[in-house]
Amino acid sequence: MTDSHEIEVSKPKNILQKEINLGLNNFLLTVGKGTVNIAFL
């Protein structure tokens, strides 16, 4: 029982981690573009 329960708990964590990674990537891309724009001004 504990094994199946742990798997169920880990699934949302993995999804959340993917969402966080996507958010971080988008944030870094935005910051990177902003930095490039400032550098060219």
N, C-alpha and C positions, 0 to 999 in steps of 0.2 A: 504493500500500500504506500509506503513512504517513497518508493522509487517513482511511481506514477504521479504522486503528488508533487514531487520535486520537479519533474519534467513540466507539469502544468504551470508551475510557478516560474520556471526559467524561460518559458516562451514569451510572456509579456516583457520580461527583462530584455531579451534579445531584440524584440521589436522596438522597445524604448531606446536601446543602445543604438539601433540603426537610425531611428529618428534623430537622436542627439548628434550622431555622426553626420547625417545629412545637414542638420542645422548648422553645425560647426563648419562644414565644407562651404555651405552657402555664405556664411558669415565671413570666412576667410577669403572667399572669392570676391565678395563685396568690398572688403577692406583692401584687398590687393588691387582691385580696379580703382578704388578711391586713391590709393597711394600712387598708382601709375598716373592717374589724371593730375594729381597735385604735382608730381615730378615734371610733367610736361607743361604745366602752366608757366 
